[in-house]
Amino acid sequence: MVTVLLAAGVTGCAAPSGPPLEEPSVVASSPTSSVDEQDASSNVLTSLDELGGTEWTGLDETYNDRVTFLFGTDGSLSYRTAEGTFTDPADTWSVDGDTLVFQATFGGRYGVASHTATYDAATGELTVEYTTTTNRQSTYTLRQVD
């Protein structure tokens, strides 16, 4: 198992004790389909070092939020929801040993979220736990998208 740390940021609101955050930019995209309509990838990473250039999707059942994360080969990150595709220069990912560090900026109501995830090569899934600066917490699973 590989431990993964993910952090997601939210913009458009003030952090409890910090300056207001900027809204992430929206990138034009075609409508997204649900995870049920997308094929989960049969590709399995042998190492988190292979994460660049891949997309991972899942449903946070606690809040009924579906999201797809796009891990850039340059360490950048963007994400896609039903509202569109979003990117922010502060959104990045990196691997430190068996840990993936990840930040995504979601917008005003969620704040910056820090994620920790474990990668299971047998199932090809990332199990993700996160906490936001607005005290939102949850655990969910991400699966690679073809």
N, C-alpha and C positions, 0 to 999 in steps of 0.2 A: 504494500500500500504506500502511496505517495501523499504526503501532507501538502495541501495547497492553501495559501493565504491569499484571499481576494479582498480588495477594498473598492467600494463603489461610492462615488461622490454625487451629491445632489446640488443643484444650483437653483438660483432664483429665490432663495430664502436666506435668512441670516442664521448662521450657526449659533448655538446657544450663547457663545461668548466670543464671536468673531465677526469679521466684516461680512456683508452680504456676498453671496456667490453669484456668478454669472450663469445664465441659462446656457445649456449645451446647444451647439448648432444642430439644425436638422438637415439631413441629407436626403434629397429626393429619392424615393424608392418605390418599388411596386408593393402592393398590399402584401402583408405577411400571412402565411397560412399557419394553422395551429400545428403543434408538435404531432398530433394524431394524423395530420395530412402529410407530414414530412417523413421521409424515411430516416430512421436513426442509422447512423453509419455503422457498417460492420468493420470499419477500420479501427484498429486498436493501437494506441500509442505504446511504444516500448519504453519511452522516456518522456518526461514533461518538456525536455529540450525540443521535442518535435511539435509542440503546441502552436508555434508560429504558422500563420496562414490557414488556421482551422476555425470552424464555427461550432459553437456548443449551445444547445437549447434546452430549456426546462421550464417547468411550472412550479412557482412558489405557491404551494397549496394553502399556506397560512393566509396569504393575501390574494390568492387567485390571480397572480400576475405571471404572464408568460413572457419570457425574454430569451433572446438569442445574442450571445456574445461573439464578436469577431476579433480574434487575437491576431494582430498584424505581425508580419515577420520582423518588423523593426521595433517591436515592443509596444506598439500603440494598441489601443483598444477602442472599439465602437460597439454599440449594441442596437438591437432592433426590437421594437414592441409593436403593438397594434397601431400606435400613433406615428410610427415612422422609424427611421434610422438616425441615431444620434452619435455625435463624436465631440470630444472635448480634449484639448491638448494635455490636460492634467490626467487623463485616463490612460493608464499604462499597465503593463504586466511584466513580471520578470520571474525567473526561477532561481532559487537559492537552495541548492541541494535537492531535497525532496519537497520543498515548499514553493508554491506559486503565490506571488504577491500580485494583487489585482485591484485596480481602482476604477470605478465607473461613476460618472456624474449623471444622476437620474432626473433632477429637476426639483422644484420648490418644495414638494411635500415630503420628500424622503431624506434629504441631507446627504452627507457623504457616508457611504457604507464600506465597512471593512469586512472582507470575506476570508474564511479559512476553509480549504477543501482538501479532501483525500481522493486520490485517483486510484481506482481499482482496475488494473490491467485485465483481470479475468472477465469483468463485465464491460469494460470500456467506459465507465461512468465516473464523473466527479461528484462527490457528495459535498455540498457546500453549506457552510454556516456563515451568517453575517449579522452585523449590528450596524445601524446607521446613527448619524449624529442626531437624528430625531427619535432615537430609542426604538426603532423598528428592528425586530429580530426574527430570524427564521432559519430553517434548514430545508434544502431541496436538492434535487439531483439534476445534473446536466449531462446530456448525451451529445456526442459529436454528430454533426449534420453532414451528409454527403454533399 
